[in-house]
Amino acid sequence: MRRDYRLYELSESEFEELVVKICVKWLGEGVTPFAPGRDGGRDGKFNGKAECFPSTTQPLEGDVVLQAKHVAVFDKSCSDKDFERLLKKEHAKIKRLGKKGLCDHYMVFTNRRYTGGADEKLIAGLMALGVKSAHIIGIERLNTALDDMQQLREWLPNRKDTIPFRFEPDDLIEVIGAVHDYADGSVMSAFNSARDFEKLKLREEKNKINGLSDDYYNQVIVNNSFPHFSRIDHFLSNPRNTEIAALYHDSADELKQKILAARPQFETFDSVFAFLIEEIQKKRVALKGKRRMISVMLHYMYANCDIGSKKLPTTPMTDNAHA
């Protein structure tokens, strides 16, 4: 079975550090760590003859530009349009460096799934910029490198985590603050339309699929959180709040995927909520006077199917590499 090192849990700087450590093994000690350039981008560099990449018989030689494209969710692919856009943003810089003789080879590392069809298209676009070679290193190759490098596996920042997963709550906290100020802490009537009753009926099936207890749903979500949902609906659908709505959807997407990956570690979805609330509450200063809105916002995500499963999960095929 494929081993999963949960690289999506790393921060961008941690992922960059991982890439540098791998490149020292593949290219050599002369690898320059990632640093901001004049254009605002962050590149790593190497000049010389590589140790063993792409092979010991035909190693790279010359100026190598390194880039790291980290994504904080576990199920992204190199064939996704947003990855193609990220690479296209680098084209002008690569072409400029190539003309100056500073980019013979281009290597981009990502924790996305590597797909052959997308790779051919993206590599062709990079080669058209005048480089001698271009390489996309996806999650499969990174996992293989970690399989082969025990010292690097032991370095991973999330190796000894005792929590099921890590996530960055700052965007969600900003959403909570904005919605709290909009709602002004007031409680609306629990049921404002036929749509509310329909939501409640739909939840019965979803609760069974996700393992959420009837007691938690009725006593906590329905009684305490549901009265706020109409206000949140109005706030997020208001065109003036598009930036906050975007933060909401980004946060929900990250949580949905990380919950899905770590779901077997929780006995019930009640426990998922308890874990999320506890982790977010650690940001005590930013949440002063607003902490009760944490559970409301998470329950809203669940009720709107932004987190949680809508169908029974398939049997996971991934080993936990840190177990």
N, C-alpha and C positions, 0 to 999 in steps of 0.2 A: 504493500500500500504506500501511496505517496505520503511523505512526511510534510507537515505544515509547521513552519516556524513563525507563523502569525506576523509577518513583516508589516502588515497593514496597521499593526498597533504601534509601530515605531513613529517617532516624530520625524519631520523632514531632515533635521540636523542629524538624528541618529541613523537614518537611512543613508545619508551622505557619508557618514563615518564608516558605515558598513561597506559601502561601495569602495571607499579609499582602501580599506583593509584588504578587500578582495583584489583590487588592482595592484597593490604592493606584491601580492603573491603571483599574479598573472603577468604583470609588466616589469616590476622591479622597485627597488627602494627609492627611485627618483620621482615617484608619483607626488605631485603637488596637491594638497587638499583643496577642497572646494572653497572658492573665495569670490566675492562679488566683483563683477567686471564693470567697465565703463558704461555698458548698456543696461546695467541693473541685473543681468543674469548671473548665475553662479556656475562656474566651470572648474573642473579639475584638469590637470595637465600632466603629460609625461613626454620626455624627449629621450630618444635612444633606441636600443634594441630590446624588445620585450623578452621576458624570461620564457614564457610558454603560451602566449595567446596570439592567434587562435590555436597554434600548435607549436611544439618545440622544433619541428622541422621547418616551419614557415612562419616565424614570429613577426609581429609588426615591427617596423623600423621607421623612425622619424618622429614627427610631432603628432601626439595623440591628444585630442580634446575629449574630456569625459563629462557626461551630464547625468544627473539623477532625477528621475521623474517619479516621485512617490505619490501613492494614493492611499487614503486612510480607510478604505473599505476593501473587503476581501474578494469580491467577485467582479473585477474589472478586467478588460481585455485590451490587447494592443490593437484590435480591430475597431474599438470604440472611436467614434468621431472626435471626441474631445482629445484623445491622445494624438490623433492625426493633426488636429489644430495646434496642439502644444509643440509638435515637431516643426510644423510649418513656420511657427513664430521664430524658430532658431535658424531658418534657412539663410536669411540675409547675413547673420553673423558668421555662419559657417563659410559662406561664400567669400566674405570679406577676409576672414582669417586665412582661407585657402590661397587667395591672391597674394597675401603677404608671406606665404610659405610657413604659416603657423598652424596649419591643420591638414596633415597628410591623412590622418585616420580619425574617424569620429565614432565614439562609443556612447550609447545611451543605455542606462540601467533603469529598469522599472519593476515594480512588484505586481505588474499586470500579467495575465496569462499571455503566453506567446502564441501567435497564430500565424501559420505559414503564409496564407494568402495575403493577409495584411502586411506581413513582413516584406514580401516581395515588392509590394507597391510602395511602402515607406522607404525601403532601402533604395529602390530605383530613384525616388525623389531626392534622397541624400546624395547618391552617386552623381546625379546630374549637376550637383553644385561644384564638382571638380575634385572631390576627395579621392584618394586611392582606394579606400575601403570604408565601409560603414557597417556598424554592428548594433543590433538591438538585443540586449540581454534581459530576458523576461524572468518571471517568477520561477519557472521550472529550472532554468540554469542556475539561478541564485540558490534554490533549494539544494541542487546537486553540489554546488560549491560548499555550502554549509555542511552537507553530509560528509564531505571530504576533509573538512577543516575543524577538528575538535576544539581547538583554541578559540576559533571564531564563534562557534556555537556557544561556548561558555561565556563569551563576551556579551552576547545579545542582551540588551537592557531589560527585555521582558521575560528573560529566561526564568527568573525566580519569582515572578509575580504570583502572589497568592490569590489575586482577584481573577474572576473569569475572563475579563477583557478590559482594555483601557480605551477611554474615549476622551475627547476634548469638549468640555461642556460650555466653553465661553460663548459660542454663538447661541446656544439654547438659553443661556442665562440672559443674554441681551433680549431675546424674544420674550422670555418670562417677564423681564422688567418692563418692556414696552406694553405688553398685554395687561400687566398689573396696573400700570398707570392709566391705561385706557379704560379698564373695567373699574378702576378706583376702589378695588376690593369689595364691590357690592355683589350681591347674589341675585341673579335673575330667577324668575319662576322656572321650575324644573322642566316643564314641557310647554314649548311654544308653538308647536306645529305637529301635523300628522307625521312629518318626516322624523321627528324625535321618537315617536312611538315605533316607527318602522326600524329605526336604528336599534332600539331595544330588542325587537324580535330577531333581527339579524345577528345580534351579539350572542344569542343562545348557542348557535352553531359554532361561531368563532371561539367562544369560551371553551367548548369541548375540545376543539382542535388544538388550542394553545395550552390547555391545562390550567385555566383560570377558574378558581373556585366560585361557586354561586354566592357564598358569603361575602367574598371580597368584592365581587362585581356589584351586588345589590347594596351592601352596607357602605362601601367606600366610593366606588365609581358613581353609582346611580344617586345615592343620597348626598354625597359631598361634592363631587366634581361635575356631574351632569348639568347642574344649574348654571354653570359658567360657560358651557359650550357654545351657546348662541352668541355671546359676546365675542368669543374667540373667532367664531365663523365670520362675524361682521368685520372684525379687525383685520383678519388675514385677507379678506376679499376686497377690502377698500383699496382702490388704486393708489392712494397716497402712501400705503404701507407696503409697497412692492419689495423694498429692500429687506424689511423685516420678514416678509413672507418667504423671500428667497433663503434667508438664514434658517427659517423654520424647516423648509423642505430639505436643505442641506443636512441639518441636524437629524431630521427624521430618517433620511436615507442612510446616514452613517450608523445610527442606532439600529435600524432594521436589519442591516447586513451583519453587524457585529452580534446582535442578539441571535440571529439565525445560526451563525457559526458556533456560538457558545451555548446554545439552548440545552444540549444534553447535560450541561453542568448544573442546571437548575431543576429542582424537583417539580416546581409549579411555576406558572407565570406570576403568581403572587410574589414569589421570591425574586423574579426578574425586576418587578417594580420596586421591591424593597432595596435591592442592590443599586438600581439607578438612582433612587431618591437619596440614598446614603452617600453615594459618590458625588452627586451634584451639591448636596448640602455642605460638602467640605469647603466650598467657595463661600464661606459665611459672610465675608465683608460685602461682596457684590450682591448678595441676596438678602441683606438686612431688611426686615419688614416685608419680605416677599416670599418667604420659604414655603408657605402653604400653597403657593401657585405652582410649585415644582410638580407635585403629584397631579394637580389639575391638568397641566400641560401634557404630562406623560399619558394620562388617561385619555385625553383628547386625541393624542396620536393613535392610541390603541383603538378607540371607538371609530376613528376615521380610516382604519386599516393602513395607517402610515407606518406602524410597527406591528409585529405579530404576523402569524401566518393565516392565510385564508383557505389553505388546503393542508391535508396531512403531509408531514415531511417525509422524504424518502430516507432510506438508511444511509447514514454518512459513510463516505469512503476514505476519510482522512484520519490519520493517526495524529495525536497531539504530541508534537516533537519534544515538548518540555515536561511531559509526564514522568 
